[in-house]
């Protein structure tokens, strides 16, 4: 753990339906992530 991966753009090679001329990826170090108001990651550490 400790990171999350975020991607934008073309996804047809992964079985998706989005076809555009580019695909960008980003890595976030030590993220804090909430889903529906519940914190699941804090500073890159899994809470659930």
N, C-alpha and C positions, 0 to 999 in steps of 0.2 A: 504494500500500500504506500501511500504518501503522495500520489499524483492522481490527476484525472486527465483524460484525453478528450479533446473536443475537436470535431471535424465539421467542415462546411463544404458543400459543393457536390460534384458528381458522385453518385453511389451505385451506378448501374452494374459495376463489376462485382459488387457485394450482394447483388440480387435486388437492389432498390430500383426506383423508377425515375430518379433525377438524373438527367443527362445535360451537363453543361461542360464548358471547356476547361474548367479548373477544379481542383480539390485542395483545400488547405487544412492542415492539421495543427493543433496546438496542445501543449502540455502545461498543466497548471501544477506547480509544486506546493505541497502542504495546503491543500484546499480545505475550506469549510463549506459543506454542502447541506442544504435543507431540502426535503421533499415534503410537500403539503404541510409545512410548518414544523416538521420533525427533523432535527439535526441528525444526520447519519455519519458525517465525517467532520472532524474538527482538527484543523492543523495537520491534515493528512492522516489522522488516526481514526480507524473505524470505531463507531460507537454502538452499533447494533449487532 
